[in-house]
Amino acid sequence: MLAWKIAPALAAGCSMVVKPAEQTSLTALRIAELAMEAGLPKGVLNVITGGGAEVGEPLGMHMDVDMVTFTGSTVTGRRFLRYAADSNLKKVVLELGGKNPCIVLNDAENLDKVAEQVVAAAFWNMGENCSAGSRLIVEAGVKDALLELIKAHARDWNTGNPLDPQNQLGAMIDAGHFAKVDGYLQQGKADGHDVVLGAKPRTVPLSSRPFSTA
């Protein structure tokens, strides 16, 4: 996701400042190191780390920044539009969160393939992806059969230590995100909805420290 922001800007001859999410700064810093090793001139690709208030807002308000592109929550996206209005009317490109649906109708020809793709869309990159398939809308005629196939394919996605290549799913990025996701599951159960697979925290070893996964 970082690469598809950086590459077009550099190809167009622009200098840029990258502010990664505070939970994922190391990968952005490593890309900057590799760019320097590859011969990119100093000052062309800059990475600054920190939270939104101390880094993101000053970037959005800076009079010498001509354009901002942001990937994240709708709440923060609205802030960048306000920052642009309150500063130099910089261009703003937003890629915000949504609830992307997978729609399956009764005439679907290969339900097993559909189920495979539904699971991949939901779980790829831990589901932490703006284009993740986070809703499933199914015609009644294929609902039960599709659900059974989805459960079968979901079981193929091993959960465990993310450093083990045998696992496709690791831990939530931090305790706060884990609590948020678990809160949605608990609310769903409280509202009378059925859990068809999983939804129980797991603890697996990472070196000598345990951590939880959902």
MIKOLTI-495429 format. One record per residue (C-alpha): residue in three letters; residue number from 1; y, z, x. Coordinates in Angstrom, 1 decimal. Layout:
N
<rovex=Ala fikol=NUM c2=Y c3=Z c1=X>
...
END
This chain:
214
<rovex=Met fikol=1 c2=0.0 c3=0.0 c1=0.0>
<rovex=Leu fikol=2 c2=2.3 c3=0.7 c1=2.9>
<rovex=Ala fikol=3 c2=1.5 c3=-2.7 c1=4.5>
<rovex=Trp fikol=4 c2=2.5 c3=-4.7 c1=1.5>
<rovex=Lys fikol=5 c2=5.9 c3=-3.1 c1=1.5>
<rovex=Ile fikol=6 c2=6.4 c3=-3.5 c1=5.3>
<rovex=Ala fikol=7 c2=5.1 c3=-7.0 c1=6.0>
<rovex=Pro fikol=8 c2=7.4 c3=-9.0 c1=3.7>
<rovex=Ala fikol=9 c2=10.5 c3=-7.0 c1=4.9>
<rovex=Leu fikol=10 c2=9.7 c3=-7.6 c1=8.5>
<rovex=Ala fikol=11 c2=8.8 c3=-11.2 c1=7.9>
<rovex=Ala fikol=12 c2=12.2 c3=-11.7 c1=6.3>
<rovex=Gly fikol=13 c2=13.9 c3=-10.3 c1=9.4>
<rovex=Cys fikol=14 c2=14.9 c3=-7.0 c1=7.9>
<rovex=Ser fikol=15 c2=15.0 c3=-3.5 c1=9.5>
<rovex=Met fikol=16 c2=13.6 c3=-0.8 c1=7.3>
<rovex=Val fikol=17 c2=13.2 c3=2.9 c1=6.9>
<rovex=Val fikol=18 c2=9.9 c3=4.1 c1=5.5>
<rovex=Lys fikol=19 c2=9.6 c3=7.5 c1=3.8>
<rovex=Pro fikol=20 c2=5.9 c3=8.3 c1=3.1>
<rovex=Ala fikol=21 c2=4.7 c3=10.9 c1=0.6>
<rovex=Glu fikol=22 c2=4.8 c3=14.2 c1=2.4>
<rovex=Gln fikol=23 c2=1.0 c3=14.6 c1=1.8>
<rovex=Thr fikol=24 c2=0.2 c3=11.3 c1=3.6>
<rovex=Ser fikol=25 c2=2.7 c3=11.0 c1=6.5>
<rovex=Leu fikol=26 c2=0.2 c3=10.6 c1=9.3>
<rovex=Thr fikol=27 c2=-1.0 c3=7.1 c1=8.4>
<rovex=Ala fikol=28 c2=2.6 c3=5.9 c1=8.2>
<rovex=Leu fikol=29 c2=3.4 c3=7.4 c1=11.6>
<rovex=Arg fikol=30 c2=0.3 c3=5.8 c1=13.1>
<rovex=Ile fikol=31 c2=1.3 c3=2.4 c1=11.8>
<rovex=Ala fikol=32 c2=4.7 c3=2.8 c1=13.4>
<rovex=Glu fikol=33 c2=3.0 c3=3.6 c1=16.7>
<rovex=Leu fikol=34 c2=0.9 c3=0.5 c1=16.4>
<rovex=Ala fikol=35 c2=4.0 c3=-1.6 c1=15.6>
<rovex=Met fikol=36 c2=5.7 c3=-0.3 c1=18.8>
<rovex=Glu fikol=37 c2=2.6 c3=-1.1 c1=20.8>
<rovex=Ala fikol=38 c2=2.6 c3=-4.6 c1=19.3>
<rovex=Gly fikol=39 c2=6.1 c3=-5.2 c1=20.6>
<rovex=Leu fikol=40 c2=8.2 c3=-4.6 c1=17.5>
<rovex=Pro fikol=41 c2=11.8 c3=-3.9 c1=18.7>
<rovex=Lys fikol=42 c2=13.0 c3=-0.3 c1=18.5>
<rovex=Gly fikol=43 c2=14.9 c3=0.5 c1=15.4>
<rovex=Val fikol=44 c2=13.3 c3=-2.2 c1=13.2>
<rovex=Leu fikol=45 c2=10.6 c3=-0.1 c1=11.6>
<rovex=Asn fikol=46 c2=11.5 c3=3.6 c1=11.2>
<rovex=Val fikol=47 c2=9.5 c3=6.3 c1=9.6>
<rovex=Ile fikol=48 c2=11.1 c3=9.6 c1=8.5>
<rovex=Thr fikol=49 c2=9.0 c3=12.3 c1=7.0>
<rovex=Gly fikol=50 c2=9.8 c3=15.1 c1=4.5>
<rovex=Gly fikol=51 c2=10.3 c3=15.9 c1=0.9>
<rovex=Gly fikol=52 c2=12.2 c3=13.9 c1=-1.7>
<rovex=Ala fikol=53 c2=15.3 c3=16.2 c1=-1.8>
<rovex=Glu fikol=54 c2=15.9 c3=16.2 c1=1.9>
<rovex=Val fikol=55 c2=14.8 c3=12.6 c1=2.7>
<rovex=Gly fikol=56 c2=14.3 c3=10.4 c1=-0.4>
<rovex=Glu fikol=57 c2=17.6 c3=11.3 c1=-2.1>
<rovex=Pro fikol=58 c2=19.8 c3=10.7 c1=1.0>
<rovex=Leu fikol=59 c2=18.1 c3=7.3 c1=1.4>
<rovex=Gly fikol=60 c2=18.8 c3=6.4 c1=-2.2>
<rovex=Met fikol=61 c2=22.4 c3=7.5 c1=-2.0>
<rovex=His fikol=62 c2=23.1 c3=6.0 c1=1.5>
<rovex=Met fikol=63 c2=25.9 c3=3.4 c1=1.5>
<rovex=Asp fikol=64 c2=24.3 c3=1.4 c1=4.3>
<rovex=Val fikol=65 c2=21.0 c3=0.9 c1=2.6>
<rovex=Asp fikol=66 c2=21.0 c3=-2.4 c1=0.7>
<rovex=Met fikol=67 c2=17.7 c3=-2.1 c1=-1.1>
<rovex=Val fikol=68 c2=15.1 c3=0.5 c1=-2.0>
<rovex=Thr fikol=69 c2=11.5 c3=-0.1 c1=-3.1>
<rovex=Phe fikol=70 c2=9.7 c3=2.9 c1=-4.5>
<rovex=Thr fikol=71 c2=6.1 c3=3.5 c1=-5.5>
<rovex=Gly fikol=72 c2=5.4 c3=6.7 c1=-7.5>
<rovex=Ser fikol=73 c2=6.2 c3=8.5 c1=-10.7>
<rovex=Thr fikol=74 c2=8.4 c3=7.3 c1=-13.5>
<rovex=Val fikol=75 c2=10.6 c3=10.5 c1=-13.2>
<rovex=Thr fikol=76 c2=11.4 c3=9.7 c1=-9.5>
<rovex=Gly fikol=77 c2=11.9 c3=6.0 c1=-10.3>
<rovex=Arg fikol=78 c2=14.6 c3=6.9 c1=-12.7>
<rovex=Arg fikol=79 c2=16.4 c3=8.9 c1=-10.0>
<rovex=Phe fikol=80 c2=16.5 c3=5.9 c1=-7.7>
<rovex=Leu fikol=81 c2=18.3 c3=3.9 c1=-10.4>
<rovex=Arg fikol=82 c2=20.8 c3=6.7 c1=-10.7>
<rovex=Tyr fikol=83 c2=21.2 c3=6.9 c1=-6.9>
<rovex=Ala fikol=84 c2=21.9 c3=3.1 c1=-6.9>
<rovex=Ala fikol=85 c2=24.5 c3=3.5 c1=-9.6>
<rovex=Asp fikol=86 c2=26.2 c3=6.4 c1=-7.9>
<rovex=Ser fikol=87 c2=26.3 c3=4.7 c1=-4.5>
<rovex=Asn fikol=88 c2=26.6 c3=1.0 c1=-3.5>
<rovex=Leu fikol=89 c2=24.7 c3=-0.5 c1=-6.4>
<rovex=Lys fikol=90 c2=21.8 c3=-1.3 c1=-4.0>
<rovex=Lys fikol=91 c2=18.9 c3=-3.3 c1=-5.3>
<rovex=Val fikol=92 c2=16.0 c3=-1.2 c1=-6.5>
<rovex=Val fikol=93 c2=12.4 c3=-2.3 c1=-6.9>
<rovex=Leu fikol=94 c2=10.1 c3=0.2 c1=-8.7>
<rovex=Glu fikol=95 c2=6.3 c3=0.3 c1=-9.0>
<rovex=Leu fikol=96 c2=5.7 c3=3.3 c1=-11.3>
<rovex=Gly fikol=97 c2=2.8 c3=5.1 c1=-12.8>
<rovex=Gly fikol=98 c2=1.1 c3=3.8 c1=-16.0>
<rovex=Lys fikol=99 c2=-2.0 c3=4.0 c1=-18.1>
<rovex=Asn fikol=100 c2=-3.6 c3=0.7 c1=-17.5>
<rovex=Pro fikol=101 c2=-6.3 c3=-0.1 c1=-20.1>
<rovex=Cys fikol=102 c2=-9.6 c3=-1.9 c1=-19.7>
<rovex=Ile fikol=103 c2=-10.4 c3=-3.6 c1=-23.0>
<rovex=Val fikol=104 c2=-14.0 c3=-4.5 c1=-23.9>
<rovex=Leu fikol=105 c2=-14.8 c3=-6.4 c1=-27.0>
<rovex=Asn fikol=106 c2=-18.1 c3=-6.9 c1=-28.8>
<rovex=Asp fikol=107 c2=-18.6 c3=-10.4 c1=-27.4>
<rovex=Ala fikol=108 c2=-18.7 c3=-9.2 c1=-23.8>
<rovex=Glu fikol=109 c2=-21.6 c3=-11.2 c1=-22.2>
<rovex=Asn fikol=110 c2=-22.6 c3=-9.0 c1=-19.4>
<rovex=Leu fikol=111 c2=-22.0 c3=-5.3 c1=-20.2>
<rovex=Asp fikol=112 c2=-23.6 c3=-4.1 c1=-16.9>
<rovex=Lys fikol=113 c2=-21.1 c3=-6.1 c1=-14.9>
<rovex=Val fikol=114 c2=-18.3 c3=-4.9 c1=-17.2>
<rovex=Ala fikol=115 c2=-19.4 c3=-1.3 c1=-16.6>
<rovex=Glu fikol=116 c2=-19.5 c3=-1.8 c1=-12.9>
<rovex=Gln fikol=117 c2=-15.9 c3=-3.1 c1=-12.9>
<rovex=Val fikol=118 c2=-14.6 c3=-0.4 c1=-15.2>
<rovex=Val fikol=119 c2=-16.0 c3=2.3 c1=-12.8>
<rovex=Ala fikol=120 c2=-14.6 c3=0.6 c1=-9.8>
<rovex=Ala fikol=121 c2=-11.2 c3=0.2 c1=-11.4>
<rovex=Ala fikol=122 c2=-11.1 c3=3.9 c1=-12.2>
<rovex=Phe fikol=123 c2=-12.5 c3=5.3 c1=-9.0>
<rovex=Trp fikol=124 c2=-11.4 c3=3.0 c1=-6.2>
<rovex=Asn fikol=125 c2=-9.1 c3=4.7 c1=-3.7>
<rovex=Met fikol=126 c2=-9.9 c3=8.0 c1=-5.4>
<rovex=Gly fikol=127 c2=-8.2 c3=6.7 c1=-8.6>
<rovex=Glu fikol=128 c2=-4.9 c3=7.3 c1=-6.7>
<rovex=Asn fikol=129 c2=-3.8 c3=3.8 c1=-7.3>
<rovex=Cys fikol=130 c2=-1.0 c3=2.5 c1=-9.5>
<rovex=Ser fikol=131 c2=-3.2 c3=-0.2 c1=-10.9>
<rovex=Ala fikol=132 c2=-6.2 c3=2.1 c1=-11.6>
<rovex=Gly fikol=133 c2=-8.0 c3=1.5 c1=-14.9>
<rovex=Ser fikol=134 c2=-7.1 c3=4.9 c1=-16.5>
<rovex=Arg fikol=135 c2=-7.9 c3=4.0 c1=-20.1>
<rovex=Leu fikol=136 c2=-10.9 c3=2.3 c1=-21.7>
<rovex=Ile fikol=137 c2=-10.6 c3=0.7 c1=-25.2>
<rovex=Val fikol=138 c2=-13.9 c3=-0.5 c1=-26.6>
<rovex=Glu fikol=139 c2=-15.0 c3=-2.1 c1=-29.8>
<rovex=Ala fikol=140 c2=-17.5 c3=0.0 c1=-31.7>
<rovex=Gly fikol=141 c2=-20.3 c3=-2.5 c1=-31.5>
<rovex=Val fikol=142 c2=-20.8 c3=-2.1 c1=-27.7>
<rovex=Lys fikol=143 c2=-19.4 c3=1.5 c1=-27.2>
<rovex=Asp fikol=144 c2=-22.7 c3=3.4 c1=-26.9>
<rovex=Ala fikol=145 c2=-24.4 c3=0.8 c1=-24.6>
<rovex=Leu fikol=146 c2=-21.3 c3=0.5 c1=-22.4>
<rovex=Leu fikol=147 c2=-20.9 c3=4.2 c1=-22.1>
<rovex=Glu fikol=148 c2=-24.5 c3=4.6 c1=-20.8>
<rovex=Leu fikol=149 c2=-24.0 c3=1.9 c1=-18.3>
<rovex=Ile fikol=150 c2=-20.7 c3=3.4 c1=-17.1>
<rovex=Lys fikol=151 c2=-22.4 c3=6.8 c1=-16.5>
<rovex=Ala fikol=152 c2=-25.2 c3=5.0 c1=-14.5>
<rovex=His fikol=153 c2=-22.7 c3=3.2 c1=-12.3>
<rovex=Ala fikol=154 c2=-20.5 c3=6.3 c1=-11.9>
<rovex=Arg fikol=155 c2=-23.5 c3=8.2 c1=-10.5>
<rovex=Asp fikol=156 c2=-23.6 c3=5.7 c1=-7.6>
<rovex=Trp fikol=157 c2=-20.2 c3=6.9 c1=-6.4>
<rovex=Asn fikol=158 c2=-21.2 c3=9.8 c1=-4.1>
<rovex=Thr fikol=159 c2=-18.8 c3=12.7 c1=-3.9>
<rovex=Gly fikol=160 c2=-18.5 c3=14.8 c1=-0.8>
<rovex=Asn fikol=161 c2=-17.0 c3=15.0 c1=2.7>
<rovex=Pro fikol=162 c2=-14.6 c3=12.1 c1=2.9>
<rovex=Leu fikol=163 c2=-15.3 c3=11.7 c1=6.6>
<rovex=Asp fikol=164 c2=-18.9 c3=10.8 c1=5.8>
<rovex=Pro fikol=165 c2=-19.2 c3=7.0 c1=5.2>
<rovex=Gln fikol=166 c2=-22.0 c3=7.7 c1=2.7>
<rovex=Asn fikol=167 c2=-19.5 c3=9.1 c1=0.3>
<rovex=Gln fikol=168 c2=-17.1 c3=7.0 c1=-1.8>
<rovex=Leu fikol=169 c2=-15.2 c3=10.0 c1=-3.3>
<rovex=Gly fikol=170 c2=-13.7 c3=12.9 c1=-1.4>
<rovex=Ala fikol=171 c2=-11.3 c3=15.7 c1=-2.2>
<rovex=Met fikol=172 c2=-8.0 c3=15.7 c1=-4.2>
<rovex=Ile fikol=173 c2=-5.0 c3=15.3 c1=-1.8>
<rovex=Asp fikol=174 c2=-4.0 c3=19.0 c1=-2.2>
<rovex=Ala fikol=175 c2=-4.6 c3=22.1 c1=-4.4>
<rovex=Gly fikol=176 c2=-1.7 c3=21.3 c1=-6.7>
<rovex=His fikol=177 c2=-3.0 c3=17.8 c1=-7.5>
<rovex=Phe fikol=178 c2=-6.5 c3=19.3 c1=-8.0>
<rovex=Ala fikol=179 c2=-5.1 c3=21.8 c1=-10.5>
<rovex=Lys fikol=180 c2=-3.2 c3=19.0 c1=-12.3>
<rovex=Val fikol=181 c2=-6.3 c3=16.9 c1=-12.8>
<rovex=Asp fikol=182 c2=-8.4 c3=19.9 c1=-13.7>
<rovex=Gly fikol=183 c2=-5.8 c3=20.8 c1=-16.3>
<rovex=Tyr fikol=184 c2=-6.1 c3=17.5 c1=-18.0>
<rovex=Leu fikol=185 c2=-9.9 c3=17.9 c1=-18.2>
<rovex=Gln fikol=186 c2=-9.6 c3=21.4 c1=-19.6>
<rovex=Gln fikol=187 c2=-7.0 c3=20.3 c1=-22.2>
<rovex=Gly fikol=188 c2=-9.2 c3=17.5 c1=-23.3>
<rovex=Lys fikol=189 c2=-12.1 c3=20.0 c1=-23.9>
<rovex=Ala fikol=190 c2=-9.8 c3=22.3 c1=-25.7>
<rovex=Asp fikol=191 c2=-8.7 c3=19.5 c1=-28.0>
<rovex=Gly fikol=192 c2=-12.3 c3=18.9 c1=-29.0>
<rovex=His fikol=193 c2=-13.2 c3=15.9 c1=-26.8>
<rovex=Asp fikol=194 c2=-16.6 c3=15.6 c1=-25.2>
<rovex=Val fikol=195 c2=-17.3 c3=15.5 c1=-21.4>
<rovex=Val fikol=196 c2=-19.9 c3=12.8 c1=-20.8>
<rovex=Leu fikol=197 c2=-20.1 c3=13.1 c1=-17.0>
<rovex=Gly fikol=198 c2=-19.0 c3=15.6 c1=-14.3>
<rovex=Ala fikol=199 c2=-15.7 c3=17.5 c1=-14.8>
<rovex=Lys fikol=200 c2=-17.0 c3=20.5 c1=-12.8>
<rovex=Pro fikol=201 c2=-15.4 c3=21.4 c1=-9.4>
<rovex=Arg fikol=202 c2=-17.6 c3=21.0 c1=-6.4>
<rovex=Thr fikol=203 c2=-17.3 c3=22.7 c1=-3.0>
<rovex=Val fikol=204 c2=-18.6 c3=20.8 c1=0.1>
<rovex=Pro fikol=205 c2=-18.2 c3=21.6 c1=3.8>
<rovex=Leu fikol=206 c2=-15.6 c3=19.9 c1=5.9>
<rovex=Ser fikol=207 c2=-16.2 c3=21.1 c1=9.5>
<rovex=Ser fikol=208 c2=-16.2 c3=24.9 c1=9.1>
<rovex=Arg fikol=209 c2=-13.9 c3=24.9 c1=6.0>
<rovex=Pro fikol=210 c2=-14.9 c3=24.5 c1=2.4>
<rovex=Phe fikol=211 c2=-12.8 c3=22.4 c1=0.0>
<rovex=Ser fikol=212 c2=-13.0 c3=21.5 c1=-3.6>
<rovex=Thr fikol=213 c2=-13.5 c3=18.1 c1=-5.2>
<rovex=Ala fikol=214 c2=-13.3 c3=17.0 c1=-8.8>
END
